[in-house]
Amino acid sequence: MDLKKFEFWFVTGSQHLYGEEVLAQVAEHSKIMTDWMDQQTALPGRLVNKGVVATPDQITEVMTAVRIKIALA
C-alpha cells in the first residue's frame, strides 16, 4: 500500500478559556510544527494542519469532516 497518497491530519487541541490572543499563538505554533514535519521525508504521507479546536463544536466539526472525507474516498 502506497501511503504517500494519504494525508494525515494534525489537529491541535486547546481551551477557549485562554482567549483569542493565546489561541492565535497556538495556531501559529501548530502551523510551524506541521509545516516542518510535512517536509520530513520519513513521513509516509502528507501532513495537513487542520487548526486549533477549543470547543466541543469545533471538535465535532473536524470529526464530521473526517467522516465525510472517508466516505468520499
Order of alpha helices (4+ residues) and beta strands (2+ residues): beta-alpha-beta-alpha
